[in-house]
């Protein structure tokens, strides 16, 4: 048993140095987290490192072989700390990079409004969110995105800018419409008379 443990430690240290994931399975619950069997050596999985989002029931994950990232190893004390969350985050980052890689600036896409803030709305483009800034919703002044948008609403947007390093995507809705200021001089020449409607009064 001791020889097997020593062999397992040597294998895990080698994988840790290479920043590679290790296979293991959650076998028990302890204070502050869980015990993970890494093939003859037990490791500690903190509760915060189980998933990207908090999980209420870890039952379905128990006993299932899955990859973990080694966060810390202390051979003299026999302590190993692992993370499942780090593996999931890396996988998600790779998926985001792939999705962003298939997008291009100027492209038109359909999306669903996922969240609304004071400065704009986040639109789900199918696995990745883009920011639709309040100033890019319409050519007219929009005080708050809720004047035009609702959560769950399907919208057509144009990709204005892509940051391939941060995977941030800037979107626009007004860019799909003609700019009302284009050709304004010809449409409303100086000294011409027009009939209009009062829409707002200020001091």
ZAZALO-153396 format. One record per residue (C-alpha): x, y, z; residue in three letters. Coordinates in steps of 0.05 Angstrom, whole numbers, plus 5000, padded with zeros to 4 digits. Layout:
% residues N
(node (X, Y, Z), ala)
...
***
This chain:
% residues 203
(node (5000, 5000, 5000), unk)
(node (5057, 5048, 5018), unk)
(node (5092, 5032, 4952), unk)
(node (5028, 5046, 4914), unk)
(node (5018, 5113, 4950), unk)
(node (5090, 5134, 4935), unk)
(node (5080, 5115, 4862), unk)
(node (5014, 5154, 4859), unk)
(node (5047, 5216, 4891), unk)
(node (5104, 5214, 4841), unk)
(node (5054, 5209, 4783), unk)
(node (5011, 5266, 4810), unk)
(node (5072, 5311, 4822), unk)
(node (5093, 5300, 4750), unk)
(node (5023, 5318, 4724), unk)
(node (5021, 5379, 4770), unk)
(node (5087, 5405, 4743), unk)
(node (5060, 5399, 4672), unk)
(node (4995, 5435, 4693), unk)
(node (4956, 5374, 4669), unk)
(node (4890, 5350, 4697), unk)
(node (4884, 5287, 4739), unk)
(node (4829, 5235, 4739), unk)
(node (4792, 5224, 4804), unk)
(node (4724, 5213, 4836), unk)
(node (4688, 5246, 4894), unk)
(node (4681, 5192, 4948), unk)
(node (4661, 5229, 5011), unk)
(node (4639, 5292, 5045), unk)
(node (4683, 5327, 5097), unk)
(node (4681, 5394, 5133), unk)
(node (4686, 5450, 5081), unk)
(node (4685, 5405, 5021), unk)
(node (4695, 5334, 4995), unk)
(node (4746, 5278, 4991), unk)
(node (4770, 5258, 4922), unk)
(node (4803, 5192, 4906), unk)
(node (4859, 5204, 4856), unk)
(node (4876, 5131, 4846), unk)
(node (4905, 5111, 4913), unk)
(node (4915, 5181, 4942), unk)
(node (4861, 5223, 4974), unk)
(node (4855, 5298, 4959), unk)
(node (4812, 5354, 4987), unk)
(node (4761, 5388, 4942), unk)
(node (4737, 5454, 4974), unk)
(node (4662, 5466, 4968), unk)
(node (4676, 5530, 4927), unk)
(node (4716, 5490, 4876), unk)
(node (4662, 5440, 4858), unk)
(node (4629, 5480, 4803), unk)
(node (4627, 5549, 4770), unk)
(node (4559, 5561, 4804), unk)
(node (4540, 5536, 4873), unk)
(node (4511, 5465, 4872), unk)
(node (4459, 5444, 4923), unk)
(node (4462, 5369, 4909), unk)
(node (4530, 5338, 4895), unk)
(node (4499, 5268, 4896), unk)
(node (4500, 5258, 4819), unk)
(node (4575, 5274, 4819), unk)
(node (4594, 5224, 4873), unk)
(node (4635, 5164, 4850), unk)
(node (4639, 5190, 4778), unk)
(node (4708, 5191, 4746), unk)
(node (4723, 5262, 4722), unk)
(node (4782, 5309, 4712), unk)
(node (4809, 5355, 4767), unk)
(node (4862, 5409, 4769), unk)
(node (4914, 5405, 4824), unk)
(node (4917, 5471, 4862), unk)
(node (4966, 5452, 4917), unk)
(node (5010, 5393, 4937), unk)
(node (5047, 5383, 5003), unk)
(node (5080, 5315, 5003), unk)
(node (5110, 5318, 5073), unk)
(node (5041, 5333, 5103), unk)
(node (5005, 5288, 5053), unk)
(node (4958, 5344, 5030), unk)
(node (4931, 5354, 4960), unk)
(node (4879, 5407, 4942), unk)
(node (4842, 5398, 4876), unk)
(node (4790, 5437, 4836), unk)
(node (4736, 5415, 4789), unk)
(node (4715, 5488, 4777), unk)
(node (4783, 5506, 4745), unk)
(node (4773, 5450, 4693), unk)
(node (4703, 5474, 4677), unk)
(node (4725, 5546, 4670), unk)
(node (4782, 5528, 4623), unk)
(node (4734, 5486, 4581), unk)
(node (4684, 5544, 4579), unk)
(node (4739, 5592, 4559), unk)
(node (4759, 5546, 4501), unk)
(node (4686, 5542, 4478), unk)
(node (4680, 5618, 4482), unk)
(node (4744, 5626, 4441), unk)
(node (4716, 5579, 4388), unk)
(node (4650, 5615, 4384), unk)
(node (4683, 5684, 4380), unk)
(node (4731, 5656, 4327), unk)
(node (4670, 5641, 4282), unk)
(node (4644, 5713, 4288), unk)
(node (4663, 5774, 4247), unk)
(node (4654, 5849, 4257), unk)
(node (4597, 5875, 4214), unk)
(node (4560, 5809, 4217), unk)
(node (4485, 5808, 4231), unk)
(node (4460, 5759, 4284), unk)
(node (4397, 5740, 4322), unk)
(node (4401, 5738, 4397), unk)
(node (4360, 5737, 4461), unk)
(node (4361, 5792, 4514), unk)
(node (4390, 5758, 4576), unk)
(node (4400, 5815, 4624), unk)
(node (4386, 5890, 4627), unk)
(node (4427, 5943, 4663), unk)
(node (4425, 6019, 4666), unk)
(node (4479, 6023, 4612), unk)
(node (4453, 5971, 4564), unk)
(node (4432, 5899, 4554), unk)
(node (4468, 5833, 4549), unk)
(node (4447, 5792, 4489), unk)
(node (4458, 5716, 4485), unk)
(node (4485, 5700, 4416), unk)
(node (4484, 5625, 4427), unk)
(node (4535, 5608, 4480), unk)
(node (4566, 5677, 4489), unk)
(node (4539, 5744, 4511), unk)
(node (4548, 5810, 4475), unk)
(node (4537, 5880, 4503), unk)
(node (4485, 5924, 4469), unk)
(node (4500, 5993, 4497), unk)
(node (4442, 6039, 4510), unk)
(node (4469, 6089, 4458), unk)
(node (4468, 6035, 4405), unk)
(node (4396, 6013, 4414), unk)
(node (4363, 6067, 4372), unk)
(node (4381, 6131, 4336), unk)
(node (4334, 6169, 4382), unk)
(node (4352, 6181, 4455), unk)
(node (4338, 6121, 4500), unk)
(node (4340, 6138, 4574), unk)
(node (4337, 6066, 4597), unk)
(node (4341, 6000, 4557), unk)
(node (4274, 5977, 4586), unk)
(node (4240, 6031, 4543), unk)
(node (4255, 5986, 4483), unk)
(node (4276, 5918, 4508), unk)
(node (4250, 5862, 4553), unk)
(node (4287, 5802, 4582), unk)
(node (4274, 5741, 4538), unk)
(node (4260, 5784, 4477), unk)
(node (4291, 5761, 4411), unk)
(node (4328, 5816, 4375), unk)
(node (4368, 5827, 4311), unk)
(node (4436, 5858, 4323), unk)
(node (4500, 5877, 4286), unk)
(node (4569, 5860, 4313), unk)
(node (4604, 5927, 4319), unk)
(node (4669, 5905, 4353), unk)
(node (4703, 5840, 4376), unk)
(node (4759, 5838, 4427), unk)
(node (4791, 5770, 4414), unk)
(node (4835, 5775, 4477), unk)
(node (4779, 5787, 4527), unk)
(node (4723, 5755, 4484), unk)
(node (4681, 5818, 4492), unk)
(node (4631, 5833, 4438), unk)
(node (4599, 5900, 4425), unk)
(node (4531, 5899, 4391), unk)
(node (4486, 5950, 4358), unk)
(node (4412, 5952, 4337), unk)
(node (4410, 6022, 4308), unk)
(node (4466, 6003, 4260), unk)
(node (4416, 5959, 4223), unk)
(node (4374, 6021, 4207), unk)
(node (4390, 6081, 4163), unk)
(node (4423, 6139, 4199), unk)
(node (4370, 6193, 4202), unk)
(node (4426, 6246, 4200), unk)
(node (4450, 6221, 4133), unk)
(node (4429, 6271, 4079), unk)
(node (4397, 6315, 4132), unk)
(node (4417, 6379, 4095), unk)
(node (4378, 6359, 4033), unk)
(node (4318, 6335, 4073), unk)
(node (4314, 6396, 4117), unk)
(node (4347, 6455, 4080), unk)
(node (4361, 6520, 4117), unk)
(node (4304, 6572, 4118), unk)
(node (4253, 6519, 4097), unk)
(node (4188, 6515, 4137), unk)
(node (4161, 6452, 4169), unk)
(node (4104, 6430, 4214), unk)
(node (4125, 6391, 4276), unk)
(node (4100, 6365, 4343), unk)
(node (4128, 6385, 4411), unk)
(node (4156, 6322, 4444), unk)
(node (4195, 6349, 4503), unk)
(node (4201, 6413, 4544), unk)
(node (4262, 6432, 4586), unk)
(node (4281, 6492, 4629), unk)
***
